[in-house]
Amino acid sequence: MRRILIVDDDRRILELLSEHFKHAYTVEIATDAGEALAIVRRERPDLVLLDIMLPGMSGTHLLRELKRADPTLAVVIVTGNDSAALAAETSGTGAARIVRKPFSLDDLDRVVAQVIASPPQRD
């Protein structure tokens, strides 16, 4: 079964997404960057759903760290931030997609399926 790591400091989002995806994927959760990095290093997920606003380390910084650990790791940014600067910064660091909050679960399902079906390739 494919693995998804959900990284968000909002417990309600973690519960909603883990409950939603647990029927089709093995789901792990992390509430901060340290937990997320440890999970990725221990057992590489097929996809990371990453919030931008995290305690201690921003999601964009964590994205760079995740890509440094594994350049082929598929990461989808999930954020309430709608700035063009954020879009440019995250796409420049290897995010596969950006999903804006609030999101529909159907739309998120489609994004997850598409990204997992076409994983990034190593250079």
VOROMI-675595 format. One line per 5 residues: number of its first residue (from 1); their letters; for each residue z negated, y negated, x of N, C-alpha, C, O. Coordinates in steps of 0.001 Angstrom, whole numbers, padded with zeros to 6 digits. Each point is the difference from the previous one (the first is absolute). Layout:
REM residues N
NUM = A = Z/Y/X/Z/Y/X/Z/Y/X/Z/Y/X  ...
//
This chain:
REM residues 123
1 = MRRIL = 000000/001179/000847/000000/-001179/-000847/000000/-001240/000891/-000709/-000042/001005  001492/-000958/-001365/000079/-001257/000745/-001337/-000729/-000064/-000768/000151/-000951  000508/-000954/001999/-001277/-000710/000123/000211/-001505/-000105/000914/-000560/000605  -001784/-000087/-001392/-000007/-001455/-000124/-001377/-000509/000412/-001028/000541/-000406  001034/-001590/001216/-001227/-000710/000339/000048/-001337/-000722/000960/-000757/000145
6 = IVDDD = -001997/000467/-000921/-000104/-001268/-000718/-001082/-000827/000686/-001144/000437/000119  001514/-001631/000329/-000928/-000872/000712/-000176/-001276/-000807/000922/-000805/-000129  -002125/000633/-000414/-000309/-001181/-000804/-001513/-000156/-000036/-000719/000998/-000036  000225/-002226/000044/-001444/-000201/-000081/-000487/-000114/-001439/-001203/-000116/-000233  002107/000146/-000725/-000350/-000067/-001421/-000139/001423/-000531/000987/000722/-000141
11 = RRILE = -002210/-000334/-000149/-000280/001371/-000473/000759/000339/-001284/000388/001150/-000204  -000176/-002141/-000657/000727/000272/-001250/001443/000397/000291/000536/000914/-000626  000086/-001600/001575/001382/000342/000386/000028/001390/000628/000877/000806/-000312  -001833/-000524/001194/-000059/001321/000629/-000142/001106/-001036/000689/001018/000069  -001582/-001221/-001026/-000198/001007/-001050/001244/000172/-000857/000414/001123/-000287
16 = LLSEH = 000180/-002239/-000122/001201/000052/-000832/001123/000743/000709/000603/000911/-000567  -000322/-001301/001811/001128/000606/000715/-000280/001436/000419/000893/000844/-000065  -002107/-000554/000490/-000276/001384/000396/000058/000933/-001202/000499/001120/000108  -001000/-001569/-001243/000084/000804/-001223/001454/000182/-000431/000407/001088/-000406  000357/-002154/000499/001399/000052/-000413/000832/000941/000875/000802/000778/-000517
21 = FKHAY = -000989/-000846/001836/000852/000760/000916/-000513/001403/000321/000739/000794/000583  -001973/-000468/-000942/-000581/001282/000428/000719/001221/-000574/-000143/001100/000536  000895/-001266/-001589/000692/001139/-000602/001275/000365/000756/000479/001130/-000097  000066/-002074/000841/001248/000259/000718/-000155/-000023/001516/000871/000486/000721  -001984/-001051/-000233/-000203/-000166/001434/-001444/000306/000379/-000905/-000066/-000832
26 = TVEIA = 000713/000399/002088/-001350/000024/000548/-000327/-001439/000343/000742/-000648/000738  -001848/000141/-001267/-000339/-001414/000142/-001263/-000166/000836/-001004/000678/-000212  001084/-001597/001166/-001179/-000432/000739/-000134/-001488/-000207/000983/-000693/-000258  -002214/000199/000373/-000232/-001426/-000188/-000781/-000559/001183/-000753/000704/000673  000963/-001999/-000447/-000752/-000725/001014/-000251/-001402/-000537/000856/-000586/-000663
31 = TDAGE = -002037/000055/000956/-000342/-001340/-000469/000116/-001062/001086/-000168/-001190/-000269  000454/001617/001492/000170/-000970/001087/000921/000564/001075/000396/001164/-000045  -000069/-002010/001002/000955/000356/001045/-000479/001152/000879/000783/000883/000349  -002055/-000889/000005/-000532/001061/000854/000145/001373/-000630/000423/000953/000655  -000773/-000857/-001924/000162/001268/-000720/001464/000415/-000040/000331/001163/000232
36 = ALAIV = 000536/-002113/-000527/001430/000300/-000116/000568/000514/001319/000731/000991/000013  -001055/-001649/001084/000489/000442/001308/-000509/001387/000344/000745/000823/000532  -002011/-000558/-000831/-000567/001321/000278/000720/001089/-000789/000286/001070/000537  000006/-001334/-001796/000693/000985/-000836/001410/000236/000534/000437/001147/000099  000278/-002214/000245/001372/000144/000505/000005/000789/001307/000873/000842/000209
41 = RRERP = -001817/-001100/000650/-000059/000723/001280/-000418/001454/-000187/000454/000878/000732  -001318/-000625/-001710/-000498/001358/-000236/001047/000862/-000698/000250/001137/000400  000343/-001676/-001419/000955/000784/-000794/001020/-000944/-000613/-000256/-000640/-001020  001394/000567/001647/001027/-000971/-000369/000444/000166/-001447/000459/001074/-000389  -000594/-002140/-000416/000522/000060/-001370/001511/-000210/-000017/000580/-000456/000986
46 = DLVLL = 000044/000783/-002090/001429/-000240/-000164/000272/-001453/-000379/001092/-000521/000227  -002110/-000126/-000811/000154/-001374/-000463/-001363/-000674/-000030/-001011/000623/-000324  001002/-001910/000666/-001204/-000820/-000120/000288/-001118/-000987/000971/-000740/000154  -001823/000619/-001173/000019/-001144/-000907/-001070/-000948/000518/-001186/000327/-000029  001595/-001496/000502/-000886/-000883/000759/-000155/-001365/-000652/000977/-000722/-000201
51 = DIMLP = -002215/000381/-000127/-000325/-001339/-000484/-000024/-000958/001188/-000333/000408/001113  000674/-001652/-001330/000017/-000995/001073/-001379/-000598/000247/-000369/-000243/001149  -000394/000004/-002203/-001310/-000635/000134/-001072/001068/000185/-000460/000611/-000965  000070/-000395/002221/-001011/000989/000336/-001123/-000663/000782/000228/-001005/000674  -001437/001551/-000751/-001093/-000557/000794/000170/000356/001479/000387/001119/000338
56 = GMSGT = -000677/-002072/000527/000007/000280/001435/001350/-000161/000676/000099/-000683/001019  000929/001292/-001559/001333/-000056/000596/001009/-000158/-001128/-000057/000726/-000992  000967/-001660/001137/001002/-000198/-001055/000916/001217/-000100/000159/000768/000948  000424/-000625/-002103/000943/001096/-000197/001221/-000108/000902/000548/001019/000422  -000112/-002247/-000120/001149/-000151/000887/-000345/000436/001423/000825/000600/000689
61 = HLLRE = -002042/-000902/-000257/-000430/000468/001323/-000129/001525/-000003/000412/000666/000949  -000985/-000122/-002021/-000118/001453/-000113/001379/000649/-000016/000190/001053/000609  000768/-001659/-001290/001363/000527/-000014/000534/000135/001419/000582/001027/000350  -000775/-002056/000469/000447/000072/001398/-000696/001137/000747/000634/000717/000774  -001938/-000551/-001007/-000746/001073/000658/000483/001378/-000466/000127/000919/000810
66 = LKRAD = 000138/-000779/-002092/000496/001276/-000534/001359/000333/000604/000250/001145/000379  000624/-002138/-000289/001332/000223/000564/-000075/000271/001502/000833/000724/000544  -001817/-001296/000116/-000193/000288/001422/-000442/001458/000170/000441/000685/000924  -001310/-000222/-001818/-000469/001387/000053/001121/000977/-000347/000090/001077/000588  000767/-001453/-001545/001104/000861/-000421/001133/-000864/-000554/-000051/-000411/-001159
71 = PTLAV = 001062/000134/001962/001101/-000867/-000442/000768/000510/-001224/000666/-000784/-000676  -000751/002080/000384/000737/000546/-001141/-000825/000030/-001287/000495/000430/-001042  -001725/-000874/001106/-000862/000012/-001179/000547/-000933/-001071/000276/-001169/000269  -000122/001683/-001475/000485/-000803/-001129/-001168/-000768/-000610/-001011/000589/-000382  001162/-001911/000296/-001058/-000858/-000532/000581/-000890/-001089/001016/-000667/000196
76 = VIVTG = -001677/000670/-001342/000357/-000882/-001106/-001152/-000982/-000170/-001143/000403/-000215  001448/-001685/000313/-000989/-001049/-000190/-000188/-000220/-001495/000972/-000134/-000743  -002231/000098/000308/-000340/-000287/-001392/-000862/-001258/000037/-001107/000020/000538  001612/-001118/-001111/-000690/-001275/000164/000161/-000928/-001197/000974/000083/-000749  -001934/-000950/000594/000081/-001066/-000986/000589/-001256/000605/000269/-000965/-000714
81 = NDSAA = -000066/000963/002014/000548/-001148/000721/001513/-000031/-000201/000677/001005/000217  -000155/-002137/-000624/001428/-000103/-000316/000752/-000904/000974/001049/-000542/-000347  -001569/000376/001550/000630/-000952/000917/001189/000597/000738/000035/001193/000302  000928/-002045/-000022/001170/000412/000773/-000395/000328/001435/000587/000884/000624  -001582/-001599/-000101/-000466/000256/001368/-000568/001412/000119/000241/000689/000992
86 = LAAET = -000990/-000263/-001994/-000549/001357/000015/001127/001020/-000031/-000042/000986/000735  001037/-001205/-001562/001132/000926/-000085/000693/000117/001350/000330/001103/000437  -000112/-002221/000218/000660/000014/001309/-000865/000690/001038/000500/000797/000794  -001794/-001092/-000791/-000900/000594/000986/-000102/001513/-000165/000062/000732/000988  -000218/-000254/-002217/-000165/001437/-000205/001305/000764/000198/-000022/001120/000511
91 = SGTGA = 001143/-001690/-000896/001259/000717/000234/000314/000038/001489/000598/000963/000481  -000990/-001990/000245/000205/-000023/001441/-000879/000979/000751/000279/000316/001157  -001335/000171/-001792/-000885/000963/000652/000195/001414/-000534/-000751/000908/000357  001739/-000719/-001196/000344/001362/-000381/-000441/000485/-001364/000018/001205/-000253  -000412/-002101/-000633/-000336/000444/-001354/001272/000460/-000705/001038/-000658/000084
96 = ARIVR = -001125/001778/-000770/001162/000523/-000718/000300/-000827/-001243/001163/-000225/-000333  -002194/-000221/-000343/000144/-000781/-001232/-001244/-000852/-000200/-001040/000234/000615  001171/-001230/-001493/-001137/-000784/-000465/-000035/000121/-001509/001011/-000223/-000666  -002168/000576/000117/-000208/000088/-001439/-001033/-001058/-000360/-001085/-000042/000579  001424/-000799/-001525/-000883/-001096/-000408/-000997/000443/-001072/000344/000738/-000923
101 = KPFSL = -001579/-001204/001067/-001007/000183/-001046/000150/-001159/-000972/000264/-001118/000442  -000415/001323/-001711/-000224/001292/-000641/001297/000803/-000035/001088/-000566/-000109  -001209/001861/000199/001165/000882/000023/-000092/000980/-001155/-001077/000235/-000548  002212/000331/000184/-000021/001079/-000989/-000041/001312/000779/000604/000118/001066  -001310/000847/-001598/-000080/001298/000668/001362/000672/000048/000298/000716/000956
106 = DDLDR = 000532/-000931/-001963/001352/000571/000014/000816/-000567/001162/000688/000740/000703  -000769/-002053/-000509/000719/-000615/001124/-000539/000508/001333/000771/000293/000914  -002084/-000188/-000804/-000596/000493/001235/000399/001454/000249/000255/000381/001143  -000198/000426/-002186/000472/001394/000131/001403/000037/000605/000268/000781/000913  000621/-001625/-001425/001379/-000034/000504/000048/-000407/001471/000726/000602/000790
111 = VVAQV = -001493/-001614/-000429/-000022/-000455/001392/-000522/001106/000907/000596/000285/001039  -001698/000336/-001421/-000583/001073/000812/000999/001144/000166/000199/000491/001111  000423/-000068/-002195/000970/001102/000070/001178/-000362/000898/000453/000829/000788  000047/-002058/-000899/001138/-000426/000817/-000365/-000058/001480/000768/000455/000848  -001915/-001003/-000540/-000404/-000136/001406/-000279/001361/000614/000382/000248/001144
116 = IASPP = -001032/000627/-001869/-000277/001343/000531/001297/000789/000171/000126/000794/000932  000832/-001008/-001823/001273/000729/000087/000856/-000447/001183/000863/000747/000460  -001097/-001953/000029/000796/-000499/001138/-000927/-000554/001071/-000074/-001214/000189  -000638/002099/000518/-000950/-000456/001008/000693/-000689/001175/001150/000309/000312  -001848/-001244/000339/000568/-000671/001163/000275/001012/001119/-000707/001000/000133
121 = QRD = 001725/-001268/000653/000361/000884/001106/-000480/-000598/001309/-000061/-001220/000158  -000278/002092/000774/-000361/-000452/001349/001237/-000510/000713/001094/000538/-000170  -001274/-001583/000973/001117/-000534/000791/000358/000946/001119/000917/-000277/000773
//
